[in-house]
Amino acid sequence: MAPSAEVQIHLKLAQEFLDVAKWSFDAGFYNASQTNAVTSAIRAKDAVAHHFNQRSNKAVDHGRAVSELKGIGQQGGNLAAKLAMILKEKNKFAYQDAFSDRDEALVTLKRATSFLEQVRGLVV
């Protein structure tokens, strides 16, 4: 069965943010890369939530996003752990008065890419 329209929208947005994260990384804009990679992962989380629950929690509190995935079951729990790691990285670069470096941005980019791939495997 094909993903619902809502799931497809979230997947497309997740891919768009990931593409911009990759472009930003290649251009040396590491904070922008991390910001877009995290946003990609959050949109991918929304796709999973819509797929399994027919809705997604749009709360600003990212801890609730992790909890939402845990509520989906075993597959969601695995994704929840990955999303928690991505969001932990966000706290480092988004709330400090410092620039991200290349290595940090690369880790976030790789994790977000893997996260989106795993989500696609579940919902497509």
Contacts in CASP RR format, 6 or more apart in sequence:
PFRMAT RR
TARGET T0000
AUTHOR 0000-0000-0000
METHOD contacts of the structure
MODEL  1
MAPSAEVQIHLKLAQEFLDVAKWSFDAGFYNASQTNAVTSAIRAKDAVAH
HFNQRSNKAVDHGRAVSELKGIGQQGGNLAAKLAMILKEKNKFAYQDAFS
DRDEALVTLKRATSFLEQVRGLVV
3 11 0 8 1.000
3 47 0 8 1.000
3 51 0 8 1.000
3 123 0 8 1.000
3 124 0 8 1.000
4 50 0 8 1.000
4 51 0 8 1.000
4 54 0 8 1.000
6 50 0 8 1.000
7 47 0 8 1.000
7 50 0 8 1.000
7 51 0 8 1.000
7 123 0 8 1.000
10 43 0 8 1.000
10 44 0 8 1.000
10 46 0 8 1.000
10 47 0 8 1.000
10 50 0 8 1.000
10 56 0 8 1.000
11 43 0 8 1.000
11 44 0 8 1.000
11 47 0 8 1.000
11 116 0 8 1.000
11 119 0 8 1.000
11 120 0 8 1.000
11 123 0 8 1.000
11 124 0 8 1.000
13 43 0 8 1.000
14 40 0 8 1.000
14 41 0 8 1.000
14 43 0 8 1.000
14 44 0 8 1.000
14 46 0 8 1.000
14 47 0 8 1.000
14 116 0 8 1.000
14 119 0 8 1.000
15 40 0 8 1.000
15 116 0 8 1.000
16 40 0 8 1.000
17 36 0 8 1.000
17 37 0 8 1.000
17 39 0 8 1.000
17 40 0 8 1.000
17 43 0 8 1.000
18 36 0 8 1.000
18 37 0 8 1.000
18 40 0 8 1.000
18 112 0 8 1.000
18 113 0 8 1.000
18 116 0 8 1.000
20 32 0 8 1.000
20 36 0 8 1.000
21 32 0 8 1.000
21 33 0 8 1.000
21 34 0 8 1.000
21 35 0 8 1.000
21 36 0 8 1.000
21 37 0 8 1.000
21 40 0 8 1.000
21 108 0 8 1.000
21 109 0 8 1.000
21 112 0 8 1.000
22 33 0 8 1.000
22 109 0 8 1.000
24 30 0 8 1.000
24 32 0 8 1.000
24 33 0 8 1.000
24 36 0 8 1.000
25 33 0 8 1.000
25 102 0 8 1.000
25 105 0 8 1.000
25 106 0 8 1.000
25 109 0 8 1.000
28 102 0 8 1.000
30 93 0 8 1.000
30 99 0 8 1.000
30 100 0 8 1.000
30 101 0 8 1.000
30 102 0 8 1.000
30 104 0 8 1.000
30 105 0 8 1.000
31 93 0 8 1.000
31 99 0 8 1.000
31 100 0 8 1.000
31 105 0 8 1.000
33 100 0 8 1.000
33 105 0 8 1.000
33 108 0 8 1.000
33 109 0 8 1.000
34 89 0 8 1.000
34 90 0 8 1.000
34 93 0 8 1.000
34 94 0 8 1.000
34 100 0 8 1.000
34 104 0 8 1.000
34 105 0 8 1.000
34 108 0 8 1.000
34 109 0 8 1.000
35 90 0 8 1.000
35 93 0 8 1.000
35 94 0 8 1.000
37 86 0 8 1.000
37 105 0 8 1.000
37 108 0 8 1.000
37 109 0 8 1.000
37 111 0 8 1.000
37 112 0 8 1.000
37 113 0 8 1.000
38 86 0 8 1.000
38 87 0 8 1.000
38 89 0 8 1.000
38 90 0 8 1.000
38 94 0 8 1.000
38 108 0 8 1.000
38 112 0 8 1.000
40 112 0 8 1.000
40 115 0 8 1.000
40 116 0 8 1.000
41 82 0 8 1.000
41 83 0 8 1.000
41 86 0 8 1.000
41 87 0 8 1.000
41 111 0 8 1.000
41 112 0 8 1.000
41 115 0 8 1.000
41 116 0 8 1.000
42 62 0 8 1.000
42 65 0 8 1.000
42 83 0 8 1.000
44 112 0 8 1.000
44 115 0 8 1.000
44 116 0 8 1.000
44 119 0 8 1.000
45 56 0 8 1.000
45 65 0 8 1.000
45 68 0 8 1.000
45 69 0 8 1.000
45 79 0 8 1.000
45 83 0 8 1.000
45 119 0 8 1.000
46 56 0 8 1.000
46 58 0 8 1.000
47 119 0 8 1.000
47 123 0 8 1.000
48 69 0 8 1.000
48 72 0 8 1.000
48 76 0 8 1.000
48 79 0 8 1.000
48 119 0 8 1.000
48 122 0 8 1.000
48 123 0 8 1.000
49 55 0 8 1.000
49 56 0 8 1.000
49 57 0 8 1.000
49 68 0 8 1.000
49 69 0 8 1.000
49 72 0 8 1.000
50 56 0 8 1.000
51 122 0 8 1.000
51 123 0 8 1.000
52 72 0 8 1.000
53 68 0 8 1.000
53 72 0 8 1.000
56 68 0 8 1.000
57 64 0 8 1.000
57 65 0 8 1.000
57 68 0 8 1.000
59 65 0 8 1.000
62 87 0 8 1.000
62 90 0 8 1.000
63 84 0 8 1.000
63 87 0 8 1.000
65 83 0 8 1.000
65 87 0 8 1.000
66 80 0 8 1.000
66 83 0 8 1.000
66 84 0 8 1.000
66 87 0 8 1.000
67 80 0 8 1.000
69 76 0 8 1.000
69 77 0 8 1.000
69 79 0 8 1.000
69 80 0 8 1.000
69 83 0 8 1.000
70 76 0 8 1.000
70 77 0 8 1.000
70 80 0 8 1.000
71 77 0 8 1.000
72 79 0 8 1.000
75 122 0 8 1.000
78 118 0 8 1.000
79 115 0 8 1.000
79 118 0 8 1.000
79 119 0 8 1.000
79 122 0 8 1.000
82 111 0 8 1.000
82 114 0 8 1.000
82 115 0 8 1.000
82 118 0 8 1.000
83 115 0 8 1.000
85 111 0 8 1.000
86 108 0 8 1.000
86 111 0 8 1.000
86 112 0 8 1.000
86 115 0 8 1.000
89 104 0 8 1.000
89 107 0 8 1.000
89 108 0 8 1.000
89 111 0 8 1.000
90 108 0 8 1.000
92 100 0 8 1.000
92 104 0 8 1.000
93 100 0 8 1.000
93 104 0 8 1.000
93 108 0 8 1.000
END
